[in-house]
Amino acid sequence: METLQKTALFWDVDLKELNAQKNEKFVVERILAFGDTDDVRWASEQYGKEKLKQYALESNKLNPKSQFFWCQYFNLSQIECTKKQSQKKLSPFWTN
């Protein structure tokens, strides 16, 4: 089955409307998070390994386990893979 037709990857979108070019980031993030080896191979051919690596580093959609896997896969250092936590404003309720 073609990657863009897999409901296991794209359960929440209309597959007829999904476009590999227009929705590149969305498609790659879903493949990195939930795809199998065939999906990753397809994405590598479609977008190139450098693009996959870039999305693996930048994505805030990947869970820590997936993030760690892709960092190991692309042989990236721990510093490169550590996500910067956003500084959230604390609610006045929680201040001393």
C-alpha positions in Angstrom: 0.0 0.0 0.0 1.2 3.5 -0.9 2.3 5.5 2.2 -0.1 8.4 1.5 -3.0 6.0 1.4 -2.4 4.5 4.9 -5.2 5.3 7.3 -3.0 4.0 10.1 -0.8 7.1 9.5 -3.3 9.6 8.4 -6.4 8.7 10.4 -7.6 12.2 10.9 -7.4 13.6 7.4 -9.2 13.1 4.1 -6.7 11.0 2.1 -8.0 12.5 -1.1 -6.9 16.0 0.0 -3.4 14.9 1.3 -0.7 16.3 -0.9 2.9 15.1 -0.5 4.4 18.5 -1.5 1.9 20.9 0.2 1.7 18.9 3.4 5.4 17.9 3.5 6.0 18.7 7.2 2.8 17.0 8.3 3.5 13.9 6.2 7.1 13.5 7.4 6.2 14.1 11.1 3.6 11.3 10.9 6.0 9.0 9.2 8.7 9.6 11.8 6.2 9.1 14.6 4.1 6.2 13.3 5.6 4.9 10.0 7.2 1.6 9.2 10.4 0.9 7.3 8.5 1.1 3.9 7.2 4.5 4.9 10.6 5.8 5.9 12.1 4.5 2.7 9.3 6.2 0.7 9.9 9.5 2.6 13.7 9.3 2.0 13.1 8.9 -1.7 10.5 11.6 -1.8 12.2 14.3 0.4 15.8 13.1 1.0 17.5 12.0 4.2 18.6 15.5 5.1 15.0 16.7 5.1 14.0 13.8 7.4 16.8 14.6 9.7 15.8 18.3 9.8 12.2 17.4 10.7 13.4 14.9 13.3 15.3 17.7 15.0 12.7 20.5 14.7 9.5 18.6 15.3 7.6 19.1 18.4 5.1 16.4 17.4 7.5 13.5 18.2 7.3 11.8 21.6 10.7 11.5 23.4 11.1 7.8 22.5 10.7 8.6 18.7 12.9 11.6 19.1 15.7 9.5 20.7 15.4 6.8 18.0 15.8 9.3 15.1 18.7 11.0 16.8 20.4 7.6 17.1 19.4 6.7 13.5 20.9 9.9 12.1 23.9 9.7 14.5 23.2 13.1 16.0 24.7 14.3 19.3 22.7 14.5 22.5 23.1 18.3 22.4 21.6 18.6 19.0 18.7 16.4 20.0 17.8 18.0 23.3 14.7 20.1 22.8 14.7 23.5 24.3 11.8 23.8 26.6 9.7 26.9 26.1 9.6 29.3 28.9 6.0 29.4 29.9 4.6 32.2 32.0 3.4 31.0 35.3 -0.1 31.7 36.3 -0.4 34.3 39.1 -2.2 31.7 41.1 1.1 29.8 41.4 3.4 32.7 42.4 4.6 33.2 45.9 
